[in-house]
Amino acid sequence: MLSLNMFGFKALWSPFFFVAMVALLVIYFLITVTWRNRFKDSEPLTMRQGVLFSTAVILLYVIKGSPIDLMSHLMFYAHMIQMGVLYLVIAPLFIVGTPQWIWKKVLSLPIVRPLFAFFTKPIIALILFNGVFSFYHIPLIFDVIKTDMLLHASYTTLLFLMAIFMWWPLVNQVEGEKRLSGVKKIGYIFADGVLLTPACALIIFNDVPMYATFSDPSAWAKALELCVSPTVLSTLSLSGPEMFNSMSLLHDQQLGGVLMKVIQEIVYGVVLFQVFFEWYKKEQEESEAELRHFDPQTIK
């Protein structure tokens, strides 16, 4: 197999995207720490929020700026790892890592408030995220988006926004915002898992390679232009994705579907554990409160 180094430093490490991520972190800490007192009703940044937001930004660079992004154009399984981490890990980290007072200011904007209230309704959020995700992975649509820079950027941004809406009822901690109760959270998580299953199953159990951008050499080379300069590509002699992958195209595709489902199950398993832990903690606190208010003289 050939080395990825042949594509050059810019394609491997996306230096401009790295600068953008550093700038995002700097702006975040300037607003939440250095300039916080300039904002009305602001609150001190907690260590948890800072760590979670920083983790989200670091993961975003790893997924979209490191060699993993280049690999996602070469191998389908890397694409699905990118999708799973971006929408199932990074999206909720951004929500909980952003201080509540910032969310309140954003949600108080006249245009944002009604749109956010509508799109974060649990049923709508579930249908939209899973629908947009499944729609993306229809072969004809996928191959068109994967070979157009503007379409690819627009669609992945839309899908990330849908992921924010989908995660909001589960993880948001903003005072006054609607949140699902413990039992409803469990049902929501199971429903989300079920809705994503058909798209993954179609990919896993299909007996032929579905996507031209990972099987047809010309379409694959066109898709590579999204992260590799056409000038660099013109100097390389490439015949297809099998040059960088020891697996067959079909096995690569099937592995991608499996990995997406595995990432989903791991993330949702962690969320379910937190839901049960919060429920147990709440029950314990209520029991202790009842004991503190218990008056033995009331029993004769």
Beta strands, then each sheet from edge to edge (+ up, - down):
end
